[in-house]
Amino acid sequence: MSQEKVDRYKEQKAHRQEIYKKEKRMLALEKAAGVLICAVVVVWIGYSVYGKVTAAQDAKVVETVMDATAIDDYLAGLDTDE
């Protein structure tokens, strides 16, 4: 059993640099994936909020039509009386 441990240690020691590089690469990929997922969630929430805000503003807009010919006639009559 002891010889197996020694052989395993020698094998790990021989490939230690490769193992560290692989671990660093995997850690970097995990961090990048985490950042990407967070960015997607933030953009999705922002887009949803923007859609709800603009929909609420569109619902609040009320268009009113007013016939102002009587006022225009009155004001035109004031200008001619002078």
C-alpha positions, 0 to 999 in steps of 0.5 A: 500500500505504501508503494502505491501512495509513493507512486501516486505522489510521484505521478502527481508531482510530475504533472503538477504544473499541468494540473494547476493550469487545468484547475486555473482554466476551469476556475476562470471558465466558472467565473466567466460563466457566473459573470455572464449569467449575472449579466443576462439576469440584470439585462432581463430584469432591466428590459422587463422593468422598462417594458412595464414602465413604458406600457404604464406611461402609454396607458396614462396618456389621454388624448383630448380634442377641443373645438376652439373655433368660438374662442378664435372668432371671439379673439378675431372680433376683438382685434377688429374692434380697435 
